[in-house]
């Protein structure tokens, strides 16, 4: 049964303010996922020792990866990645819309890979939405539009995941669940699995949305001391089966 792990790694800086890429690898490896979607990775940034965090984590897990830099400043990059043990190919990566005139907003993006799960192609889209509701609404609309979920090539088993910075009470979330199912609601989980903040998870902003061909069998977030310390988010772990319609 395939397993997805989605994780905002907070540039591999834990709640103890220590930079530790190996600790992030340890949190992920313990759960043996087939697919890993990461947000907030630093690549070549001075603040984190110029390490390519996407490459370092992929090497630590013996996975292939694709990284999308939502933000670039000369040689420094910051963004998201999809890693996997399975055969894969990158379909596209690119920016999401933003709002102008609001100081301090970071550029946001998404990436889309097709991953071969025992002969069945699975579309995986990983993203990290902004912090302002107005930009989140634009970004959610873009994700369900013709460049991403509405693209002619985005058919069959499909999974959208990441850090949406939005709870289930928000308009961006409602936009997404009109197109795909929230994996936690599919299971009828009460209480829901929360991932932020890692030290005392009280908010559900990391999500996984699935198409009808996917049957979610389990959703959990590890609460080990290591997971609580390694990032300000806990990873969200989703087990699923593919049942083509």
N, C-alpha and C positions, 0 to 999 in steps of 0.2 A: 504494500500500500504506500503510495507516494506521500512524502512529508515536505511541507513548505515551512520555512522559518523566515519571518520578516522582523527586522531589528533596526531601530535607530541607535547607532553605536556612539553618537555624541563625540565624533572624531577620536574615539578610543580613549577618551578621558572620563574616568569614573567619578562617582560621587565623592570619592576621597581626593579628587583633583589630580590623581596620578594618571599619566599617559602610559597605557599598557595594551599594545596590540595583541600580545599573546593571551592576555586574559579574555579578550573578546573571542579569540579563536577557541579557547577552552569552553566558554559558555556555549558556543554554537556546536562544537564537536560532540559535546556530551549527549546531544539529542539526535545526532546522525540524520540530518535532513538531506533530502535529494536536491532541493532548490532553496537558495538563500537569497533574500532580497534585503539589501542594506541601504540605509540612509545616513547622511551626515558623515561622509568619508572625506578625509583630507588626502590629497595627492601632491607631494612635493611642496608642502607649505612649511614656512619657517617655524610657525608656532608649534608644529608637531614633528620637528626634526627632519623635515624634507622627505619623510618616508612616503612611499606609495602604499597607502593603507589597503586599497582594493587588491593590489597584487600580493601584499604580505598576508592578508587574510585568506585569499584564494590558495596561495602556496601552502599555508598552514593546514588547509582542509583538503588539499590535493584536488581542487576544483578548477574548472575553467571559469572565466568571468568576462563580463562587459561592464565598463564604467562610463557613466555620462557626467560630464562636468556641467553642473547647473551654473557654476560661477567660475570664471577664469580671471586671474590677475597676473599677467605675464606668465611665468612658469608655474604659478601656484593654481591648484584646482580644488574644487569642493563639490561633492555631488553624491550620486547614488550608483548602486551596482546590482547586477544579477549574477549569482554564482551557481554552478550546478555540477553534479557528478555525471549527468546524462548528456548524450549528444545534443547540441544546441546550435542555433544561429541567431544573430542579432537581426531583427527586422528594421528597427529604427530607434533613434534616440533624438531628443530635441527639447526645446524650451516650452514652457507653458506661459500663458499670458499673465501679465501683472497689471497693477494700477500705477499710475504716475502721480507724482506730487506728494507721495507719502514717504517721509524720510526713513531710512533704515531697513527698507524691505530688501530681502535677498532674492536674486533670481531663482526660479524654480523650474524643474523639468521632469521628464519621464523617460523610461526606456522600455522597449518591448522586445522580448526574445521568444522564439519558438523552441520548445524543449521536447525532445522525443522521449516519451514514457512508454517503453516496450512497444514501439511501433505506432503509438498514438500521439499526434502533435498537440501540444498544449501551449496556447498563447499565455505568456506571463508578462504583465505590465507592472512595473514598480515605479512609485512616485513619492514625492514629499511636497505637500501643499504648503502655501504660505500661512501667515498668522492673522491676516486681516480678513474679516468675513467677505468683503467685496471682492478681493482677489481670489479667495477660495471659490466663490461662486463662478467666476470666470474660468478658473482652472478646472473645476468639476465639469462645467459645460464643454470645455475643450476635450476633456477625456472621453466624454460620451459622444463627441462629434466625429466628423469624417476622417480626422487625422489619426484617431486611436481606436476606440471601441467600435465606432461606426465605419471604420475603413473596410473596403470590400474583402481584404485579406484576413480580417479578424473574425473568422468564423469557427464554429466548433468549440471544443473545450477551451474556456478562457478564464483567466484569474487576474484580478486587479488588486494590488496590495500596496502597503506602505504606511507612512505616517501622514495622516490627513489633517492633523491639527484641528479636527472637528468631531464633535460628539454626534450621537444619533439623533439629537434634537435639532440639528442645523439644516439649513437649506442645501448646502453642498452634499451632505450625506443623502438627503432625500432625492437629489438629482441622480446620484449613483445607484441607489436601490430601485429606481424605476427601470434600470437596465440590467442590473445583476443582483444576486441575492447576498445579503450579509451572512457570512458563514456562521456567526453566532446565533442569529435569528433562525437560520435554517435548522439548527439543533434545538432551538427553544431554550437556550441556556438562561437560567435564573439562579443566582445572580450572573451577570455577564463577566467575562474575563477581562480584567483591566491591566494596563501595562505602564501607566504613568501616574506619578513619579515612581521610579523603581523601588525606592526605600519604603514607600507606603502607597501601593498602586490604588488610585481612587478614580481615575479618569480613563475613559475608553476613546482614544484617538488614533490608535493603530488598528487598521481594519484589513479584512480580506473579503473581497466580493467575488462571487463565482457564477458561472453560467449554468444553465440547466443540466448540462452533461456531467457536471461534477456533483458528487454526493459527499458532503463533509461528514466525517465520522468522529472527529475529535478536535477540540480547540482547547489549548492550555497556555499558560505562561509560567515558566519556572520561577520559583521564589527562593532558590538556593542563595546562601550568602554571597557566592561568587556573582550570580546574576544580579543581585540587588546592588552590588558595588561597581560592576564593570562599566555601566552606562547609566544615564538618568532615565532610560526606558528599560523595561523588560522585553525580551523577545516574545513574539506571538507565534505559536506553533500550531499548524493546521494539518491534520491528516485527512486525506480524501481518496475517493475512488472515482474512476472515469467510467461512465455508463453512457456511451454515445446514443443519442436519440434515434 
